[in-house]
Amino acid sequence: MTPTTSTTNTISALGAGSGVDVKALAQNLVDVERTPRKAAIDKNIAKSQGAISGVSAIKYTLDNLKTAFAALQNQSSFNSIVPRNSQPLALAVTTGSTTPSGSHSVTVTQLARPQRNISDGFASASSELNVTAPAIVGAAFTLQLSVNGGAAQSISVPAGSTTPSGVVAAINAAGKGISAQLINTGSSTKIMLTGTTGANNVFTLTSDDGTNTNTPVANLAFTANLQTAANAELTVNNVPITASTNRVEGAIFGTTLDLYTTTTGSATLDFSRDTSSVKTKLQDVVTAYNEARSMLGVVSDSKSTVPTYGATLVGNALVGSVRNQLREMVLGSSNSAAGGLSALRDLGVSLDRYGVLSLNTSNLDSVLASKFDDVVTLLSNNRENLSSFSTLTAGVAGESVRTLTKLLETTGSLSSQNSTQTARIAAYNKDLLKLEDRMTQLLARYTKQFGAMDALVGQSNSLRASLTSSFDGMMAMYTNK
C-alpha cells in the first residue's frame, strides 16, 4: 500500500515514527502555555492605551474650558461700549476698556495741519542745481533745517545727487520731521516740503553750496508758503481743547478722537454699554464646563460604550481630583469680590442636582445693568495679560485659567498620568518579548524531548516487528505452514 501524503509527512516528521505528529504536539503545548499569559499582557496594554485616550479626551475638554475662561480674564475683554456718532464723516471715535457710558458733544472748528512750502520750478527732476561757479558744478552741498526757531540741523546732499530728485531723497532719508516730494506742474518740476502738524512745527529750510562761505545754492529756495502749520481746535462738552495732531486722546476719558474735517455745529457721541458679548462668553464657560463634566463621566463609567475613551479611567483617582477642581472653579468665592458679588453664582450661574451648570440670563442682565464694573472686577480683578507665573490675584476667570494651565502643562497631573501609562506600555511590550523568548526555548525543548521519545518508540516498534516476524517464522517451521 502506497503511503498517503499525510502519512508520509508524519513519518518524515517522526523518523521511524510513533504515528504521532510530535512537532504539532510541541507547538500545541507551547500555545496552551503562551495564550493566557499573552492575553493578560495584551489586556494590560489595552487598558493603558485606553487610559491615555481617556486622559487625552479630558485634556481636550479642559483646554476648551480654559479658552472660554481666558475670554474673560482681561479687563479689555469687557470693552463693550458701542459708540454712536452723529457726524461720522467729520470724526471717528475709538473706545477703550475704561470708557464709561454717556453722551458727549464735540465741535471741531479747525484741523491740525502741517506747514507746506514749495520751491521754484526746474526744467526736470534731473536738472543740476549746484551751478554757482564752474569749479563746483555738481559738488555736494547741505541743507539747513530749523524747526520752530530751533538750532539748525544739517541734511547732506551728496555729489552726483545734486538734482531735485536727489534733494527729495536726501530730505526723506534724513528723518528730520519734514518730507519732500516732486510736483510736476505741467510746465516745470517743483519740490514741495511738508512738515509735521501743529503750530509748534513751523520750519525753515535753507542751503549752503559747499564753498564754506554760507552761500546758498543759487536756484534752490523754499520761500513760497502754501500752508501754515496750525493746531486742531475743538470743544468737548463745552471745554476748549487744542491738539498738535488730528488724533486727540483723552478729551473724553478712555477714548480717542480722529478728526477728519470740521463739524457742522456739534457732533453728538452716545456711548452705550453692550453686554451681549459678556453673556455670550459666560454661556461659553457654562457649555465648556458641562462638556468637561460629561467627559469625566464617560471615562469613569464602567458601563460606558463610547468608543475609544469610554470606561477607560474607571476607579482612577485623577478623575475625582479634576472633577473637584472644576466644581471649585464655578462654586468657589472669588479673591476679587466687588459690590456684593463674590462668585459666579451672583451672576446667575448655578449647578443642578445632577451637576449640570446653567446660566440664568435674566439674573445676569440685571447684574450687568446695575453693577457692570463690579462684574469686571469679579471676573478679571481689572488685570491685563497676567503671566501664568504671576502671583497677583486675577479674579474668577484669571484664577480658573491658572488652575487649568497647571492641569494641562507637561508637568501637570494629566500629562504625568499619560507618561506613567506610556512607561507601562513599554514595560508590557518588554514582557511580551520575554514571553516569546521563553516560548521559543520551551518549543525547542519540547521538540527535542518528543523527538527522543519518538525515536525510542520507533525502535520499540521495529524490535516488535522483528520479533513478530521471527516468531511467525518459527511457528511456520513447526506447523509446516
C-alpha positions in Angstrom: 0.0 0.0 0.0 1.4 3.3 -1.0 1.6 5.8 2.0 -0.7 8.9 1.7 0.8 12.4 1.8 -0.3 12.8 5.4 1.3 9.5 6.4 4.5 10.5 4.6 4.6 13.8 6.4 4.0 12.2 9.8 6.7 9.6 9.2 9.1 12.3 7.9 8.4 14.3 11.0 8.9 11.3 13.3 11.8 9.4 11.8 11.0 5.8 12.4 7.8 7.2 13.8 5.4 6.7 16.5 2.5 7.7 14.3 2.1 10.9 16.4 2.9 14.5 14.9 5.3 15.5 17.7 6.0 18.9 16.2 2.4 19.8 16.3 2.1 18.4 19.8 5.0 20.5 21.0 3.6 23.6 19.3 0.2 23.0 20.8 1.6 22.6 24.3 3.6 25.9 23.9 0.5 27.7 22.7 -1.5 26.5 25.6 1.1 28.0 27.9 1.6 31.2 25.9 -2.0 32.1 25.2 -3.3 33.1 28.7 0.0 34.9 29.6 0.0 36.9 26.3 -3.7 37.6 26.7 -3.1 39.0 30.2 -0.3 41.3 29.0 -2.3 42.4 25.9 -5.2 43.3 28.3 -2.9 45.4 30.4 -1.5 47.2 27.2 -5.1 47.8 26.0 -6.0 49.2 29.5 -3.0 51.6 29.5 -3.8 52.7 25.9 -7.4 53.3 26.9 -6.2 55.4 29.9 -4.1 57.5 27.6 -7.1 58.0 25.3 -9.3 58.9 28.3 -6.8 61.4 29.6 -6.4 63.0 26.1 -10.2 63.3 25.9 -10.3 65.1 29.3 -7.4 67.4 28.2 -9.3 68.3 25.1 -12.4 69.4 27.0 -10.3 71.2 29.7 -8.5 73.1 27.0 -11.8 74.3 25.6 -12.8 75.4 29.2 -9.6 77.2 29.5 -10.2 79.1 26.3 -13.7 80.0 27.5 -12.4 81.4 30.8 -9.5 83.2 29.0 -12.0 85.2 27.1 -13.0 86.8 30.4 -9.6 87.1 32.2 -8.5 90.5 30.9 -10.1 93.9 31.7 -10.0 94.7 28.0 -12.3 91.7 27.4 -15.1 93.9 28.6 -14.6 96.7 26.2 -18.2 96.6 25.2 -19.0 100.3 24.7 -20.9 100.9 21.5 -20.4 104.5 20.2 -23.0 106.2 18.2 -21.7 109.2 16.2 -24.0 111.8 14.6 -21.2 113.1 12.2 -19.0 110.1 11.3 -17.7 111.9 8.2 -16.2 114.6 10.4 -14.7 112.5 13.2 -14.3 108.9 14.4 -14.2 107.7 17.9 -12.5 104.7 19.4 -13.5 103.5 22.9 -11.3 101.6 25.3 -11.8 99.3 28.3 -12.2 102.2 30.7 -14.6 104.2 28.6 -17.8 105.0 30.6 -21.2 105.1 29.1 -22.7 108.5 28.5 -23.4 111.3 25.9 -20.9 113.9 24.7 -20.9 117.0 22.5 -17.9 117.6 20.2 -17.4 120.7 17.9 -14.4 120.7 15.6 -13.6 124.3 14.3 -10.1 123.7 12.9 -8.0 120.7 12.0 -4.3 120.4 12.8 -2.3 121.0 9.7 1.4 121.0 8.6 3.3 123.8 7.0 3.8 123.4 3.3 6.4 125.2 1.2 7.3 124.8 -2.5 10.4 125.6 -4.5 10.8 127.5 -7.7 10.4 125.4 -10.9 13.2 123.3 -12.5 13.4 122.1 -16.1 13.3 118.5 -14.9 13.8 116.2 -11.9 17.5 115.6 -13.1 18.4 119.3 -13.6 21.8 120.2 -12.0 21.3 122.6 -9.0 24.7 123.5 -7.8 25.9 125.6 -10.7 27.1 128.7 -8.9 30.6 128.5 -10.4 32.2 126.1 -12.9 34.7 124.9 -10.4 32.0 123.5 -8.1 29.3 122.4 -10.5 27.7 119.3 -9.1 29.6 119.5 -5.8 28.0 118.2 -2.6 26.0 120.8 -0.6 24.0 120.9 2.6 20.5 121.9 3.6 19.9 123.6 7.0 16.6 122.8 8.7 15.3 124.8 11.6 12.0 123.8 13.4 10.1 126.2 15.5 13.1 128.6 15.6 15.4 125.9 17.0 19.0 125.2 16.1 19.7 124.3 12.5 20.0 120.6 11.6 22.1 119.7 8.6 20.9 117.5 5.7 23.7 116.4 3.3 23.1 116.2 -0.5 26.0 114.2 -1.9 27.9 114.9 -5.1 26.2 113.2 -8.0 22.8 113.7 -6.5 22.6 117.5 -6.6 19.3 117.4 -8.5 15.7 117.9 -7.5 15.2 114.2 -7.2 18.5 113.9 -5.2 17.3 116.7 -2.8 14.0 114.9 -2.3 15.8 111.6 -1.5 18.2 113.3 1.0 15.4 115.1 2.9 13.2 112.0 3.2 16.2 109.8 4.2 17.2 112.3 7.0 14.0 111.8 9.0 14.1 115.3 10.5 10.3 115.7 10.6 9.7 117.1 7.1 9.0 115.2 3.9 9.6 116.1 0.3 8.1 115.2 -3.0 8.4 116.2 -6.6 5.5 118.0 -8.2 5.1 118.2 -12.0 3.2 121.4 -12.7 3.0 120.7 -16.4 5.5 123.5 -17.2 8.2 122.7 -14.7 9.2 120.4 -11.8 9.0 121.7 -8.2 9.9 120.3 -4.8 7.1 120.5 -2.2 8.0 120.3 1.5 5.5 119.1 4.2 6.2 119.5 7.9 4.6 117.9 11.0 1.1 119.0 12.1 0.9 121.5 14.9 1.6 125.2 15.4 4.9 124.4 17.1 6.2 122.7 14.0 6.9 125.7 11.7 10.2 125.3 9.8 12.6 127.0 7.5 14.9 125.2 5.0 18.0 126.9 3.5 21.0 125.7 1.6 24.8 126.1 1.6 26.6 125.4 -1.7 29.7 123.8 -0.1 32.1 126.7 -0.6 32.3 127.4 3.2 31.1 130.9 2.5 27.5 130.4 3.7 26.4 130.9 0.1 23.1 129.3 -0.8 22.6 127.2 -3.9 21.5 129.9 -6.2 18.4 128.3 -7.8 17.2 126.4 -4.7 14.8 128.2 -2.4 11.7 127.2 -0.5 10.3 130.6 0.4 6.9 130.2 -1.2 4.5 129.2 1.6 1.4 127.1 0.6 0.0 126.4 4.1 0.9 127.5 7.6 1.2 125.0 10.5 -1.7 125.0 12.9 -3.2 123.1 15.9 -6.5 121.3 15.9 -9.2 123.3 17.7 -12.3 121.7 19.2 -14.6 121.9 22.1 -15.7 118.8 24.0 -18.7 119.2 26.3 -18.0 123.0 26.0 -14.4 122.6 27.1 -11.9 124.2 24.6 -9.2 121.9 23.5 -6.2 122.3 21.2 -4.1 119.4 19.8 -1.0 119.3 17.6 -2.4 116.3 15.7 -5.8 115.3 14.4 -5.7 112.3 16.8 -6.9 113.5 20.1 -6.6 111.2 23.1 -8.3 111.6 26.5 -10.5 114.6 25.5 -13.2 112.1 26.6 -12.0 109.7 29.2 -10.9 106.4 27.8 -11.4 107.4 24.1 -9.5 108.5 21.0 -11.0 111.0 18.5 -9.7 111.1 14.9 -10.6 114.3 13.3 -11.3 114.3 9.5 -12.9 117.7 9.0 -14.7 120.5 10.8 -18.1 119.6 12.2 -21.4 121.2 11.2 -22.4 122.5 14.6 -21.9 120.0 17.3 -21.5 116.3 16.8 -23.2 114.1 19.4 -21.5 111.0 20.7 -23.5 108.4 22.6 -21.7 105.6 24.4 -24.0 102.7 25.4 -23.0 99.5 27.1 -23.3 96.4 25.1 -23.5 93.4 27.5 -24.3 90.8 24.9 -20.7 89.8 24.5 -20.3 89.2 28.2 -23.4 87.0 28.2 -22.1 85.0 25.3 -18.7 84.5 26.9 -20.2 83.3 30.2 -22.5 81.0 28.3 -19.4 79.6 26.6 -17.9 78.9 30.0 -21.1 77.1 31.0 -21.1 75.0 27.8 -17.4 74.1 28.1 -17.8 73.2 31.8 -20.7 70.8 31.0 -18.7 69.2 28.2 -15.8 68.6 30.6 -18.1 67.3 33.3 -19.7 64.9 30.8 -16.4 63.6 29.6 -15.3 62.9 33.1 -18.4 60.8 33.5 -17.9 58.9 30.3 -14.3 57.9 31.0 -15.1 56.8 34.6 -18.4 54.9 33.9 -17.8 51.2 33.8 -20.9 50.7 31.7 -20.0 53.3 29.1 -19.9 52.0 25.5 -18.5 55.2 23.9 -15.7 54.1 21.5 -12.1 54.9 22.2 -12.3 56.5 25.6 -15.5 55.3 27.3 -14.8 53.4 30.6 -11.1 54.0 30.3 -10.4 55.5 33.7 -12.8 53.6 35.9 -11.7 53.9 39.5 -8.9 56.3 38.6 -8.4 58.9 41.4 -7.4 61.5 38.8 -11.0 61.8 37.6 -12.2 62.7 41.1 -9.4 65.2 41.5 -10.2 67.0 38.3 -13.9 67.0 39.0 -13.4 68.6 42.4 -11.2 71.3 40.9 -13.8 72.1 38.3 -16.5 72.4 40.9 -14.4 74.8 42.9 -13.9 77.0 39.8 -17.6 77.6 39.4 -18.8 77.4 43.0 -15.9 78.9 44.9 -15.7 82.5 46.0 -13.5 84.9 44.1 -10.4 86.6 45.5 -11.6 89.8 43.9 -15.2 90.2 45.3 -16.7 93.6 44.5 -20.0 95.4 45.1 -21.6 92.4 46.9 -20.6 90.0 44.1 -18.3 87.2 45.3 -18.8 84.2 43.0 -20.2 83.1 39.7 -23.5 82.3 41.4 -24.0 86.0 41.9 -24.0 86.3 38.1 -26.8 83.7 37.6 -24.5 80.7 37.3 -25.7 77.6 39.2 -25.4 73.8 39.4 -28.4 71.5 39.5 -28.6 68.3 41.5 -27.1 66.3 38.6 -24.0 68.6 38.5 -25.1 70.4 35.3 -24.2 74.0 35.1 -26.6 76.6 33.8 -26.8 80.4 33.3 -29.9 82.4 34.3 -29.6 85.2 31.7 -32.3 87.3 33.4 -30.3 87.5 36.6 -27.2 88.2 34.6 -28.9 91.1 32.7 -29.9 92.6 36.0 -26.4 92.5 37.4 -24.8 93.8 34.3 -27.2 96.7 34.1 -26.6 97.8 37.7 -23.0 96.5 38.6 -21.1 96.2 35.4 -17.8 97.4 36.8 -18.1 95.0 39.7 -18.7 92.2 37.3 -15.5 93.1 35.5 -13.6 93.1 38.9 -15.1 89.8 40.0 -14.1 88.1 36.8 -10.7 89.8 36.0 -9.8 91.8 39.0 -9.1 94.5 36.4 -5.9 92.8 35.3 -4.5 92.7 31.8 -2.4 89.9 30.3 -1.1 88.4 33.6 1.7 85.9 33.2 0.9 82.3 34.2 3.7 82.7 36.7 2.2 85.8 38.3 1.1 85.6 41.9 -1.3 88.6 41.7 -5.0 88.0 42.3 -6.7 87.5 39.0 -10.4 87.2 39.5 -12.6 84.1 38.9 -11.7 83.8 35.2 -8.0 84.5 35.7 -7.7 82.0 38.6 -9.5 79.4 36.6 -7.1 79.8 33.7 -4.2 79.4 36.1 -5.7 76.2 37.6 -6.4 74.7 34.1 -3.0 75.7 32.9 -1.4 73.7 35.7 -3.6 70.7 35.0 -2.7 70.8 31.3 1.0 71.7 31.4 3.6 69.0 30.6 4.4 68.6 34.3 0.7 68.6 35.4 -1.2 65.6 36.7 -2.8 64.8 33.4 0.4 64.6 31.5 2.0 62.7 34.3 -0.8 60.2 34.1 -0.1 59.7 30.4 3.7 59.4 31.0 3.0 56.7 33.6 0.8 54.8 31.2 3.3 55.1 28.3 6.0 53.7 30.6 3.8 50.8 31.5 3.1 50.0 27.8 6.8 50.0 27.2 7.3 47.6 30.1 4.4 45.3 28.9 6.0 45.2 25.4 9.2 44.0 27.0 7.2 41.4 28.9 5.9 40.2 25.5 9.4 39.9 24.1 10.5 37.9 27.1 7.5 35.7 26.9 8.2 34.9 23.2 11.9 34.1 24.1 10.7 31.7 26.8 8.1 30.1 24.5 10.8 29.7 21.7 13.1 27.9 24.2 10.2 25.8 25.5 9.2 24.8 22.0 12.8 23.8 21.3 12.9 21.7 24.5 9.6 20.0 23.8 10.6 19.2 20.2 13.9 17.7 21.4 12.2 15.7 24.1 9.4 14.4 21.9 11.9 13.7 19.1 13.9 11.4 21.5 10.7 9.8 22.6 9.6 9.3 19.0 13.0 7.6 18.3 12.5 5.2 21.2 9.0 4.4 20.2 10.3 3.8 16.6 13.0 1.5 17.9 10.5 -0.4 20.0 8.1 -0.8 17.1 11.0 -2.1 14.9 12.0 -4.6 17.5 8.4 -5.7 18.0 8.0 -6.1 14.2 11.3 -8.1 14.0 10.3 -10.4 16.9 6.9 -10.9 15.5 8.4 -11.9 12.2 10.8 -14.3 13.9 8.0 -15.9 15.9 5.9 -16.2 12.8 8.7 -17.9 11.0 9.3 -20.4 13.8 5.7 -21.2 14.0 5.6 -21.9 10.3 8.5 -24.3 10.6 6.8 -26.2 13.4 3.5 -26.3 11.8 4.8 -26.8 8.2 2.8 -23.8 7.1 
